Amino acid sequence: MKKQYRVIKQYIGNTLQAEKLKKGEHVQIIKYSSPHSEWDNWVYCTNGDTYEHWTPIQLLNVHASSAIAKDNYDPTELSAHIGEIIIADYELNGWIWCYKQHDHTYGWFPLNHVQFIE
């Protein structure tokens, strides 16, 4: 059974239609997240064209300042207001890939903005 969460802090995600990273696609790494922050293991990277987003390092084969995507990745962030219920598919690096219960809109949402519903 998937985990359910109640939003306890509003988050407004990216509003632009996010381009997806495709498996096997090459990217240049622009910067790494701080290993001492709550957002550890994220890299900001670009394919030099349509993709420029924070990406989980676990989804990349990193070679110095470049990388190759191990799998497809959708960087869309979910916007949600306090009290909304979201359903998580999985957690990664302080974020959850999830959807809103009422409309099934998918995206990433920060784990520190929700409370687990038992």
N, C-alpha and C positions, 0 to 999 in steps of 0.2 A: 504494500500500500504506500502511496506517495505521501510525503509529509505536507501538512497544511500549516500555514503561517498567517497571523494577523499583522497587518502593517501598523507599527507603533510610531513611525516617523515618516512623514511624506518624503517622497523622492521623485523628482522630475528627471526622467532619463533624456538621452539625446533625442532631439525632435526630427532629425533628418533621417531619411530612409538609408539605413546602413548597408553598405556593400558587404557581401560575404567573402570570406577568405576560402579559397578552394584547396582541397588536398593536392599537394605537390607544388603549389604556388610558391615562388621565391619572394622574400621580403627583406628589406633593410631594417635593421634595428636602430631606432633613434635614441631610445633611452630605456633604462630598467627602472622598475619601481624600487623604492627603498626597502632593503631587507628587514629594516627595523620598524616598518609601518604596518598598519592593518591590511594593506593591499600588497603584500609580498607576492612574488612570483608572477608579476605581470610585466610585459614589455610593450613599449609603444613602437609600432613598426608600420611600414608602408611598402606597397608594391610599386610606388612611384607613379601610380595612375589613379585608380578608384578606391583603393583600400588604404586607410590611415587611422588605426585604432589601437587601443590597449588590447592586448591579446595574452591569454594564459600561456606561460612559458612551456607548460606541459604539452601543449599542442604543437610545439615547434621543435624541429631538429636545428639547434643553434650551432653556427660555425662562425666564431668571432663576431663580426658586426652584421652578419646576414643569417637567414634561416629559411627552412623549407617547412611548409605546413604538413603536419602528420595526418590531418583530417580536415574536413570542412569546419568552418567556424562562423557563427552568426554573432556579431558584436552588438546587436540591438539591445538597448536598455529599456526596461519597463518603467513606466510612470505609475505610481499608485498613491492613494490618499490614506490617511489614518482610518483604520477600521476595515479596510478592504481585506478580503481573504485571497491569498495566493497559494498555488499548489506547486511544489518544487519537483522537478525531474531529477536534479542533482545539485550538489554544492561544489564550488571550486574557488579556492583562494579568497574566501570572505564574501563571495557572491553566490547567488542561487540562480540557476536557469529555471524559469518558472512561467506560469500563466495565471491570469486573473480568473477567479472562479466564475464571475458573472459574464464575462465575454470571451474568455479563452485567448486573450491577447498574450503573446509570448515575448519574453525578453529576460535580460539579466537584471537582478535586483540585489542591492546590498543587504547582506545577512544581518548587519547591525541595525537595520531599520525594521526588523520583524520580530515577532515572538511566536515560538512554536506552540501549536494548539495540540494538546494531548487527546 
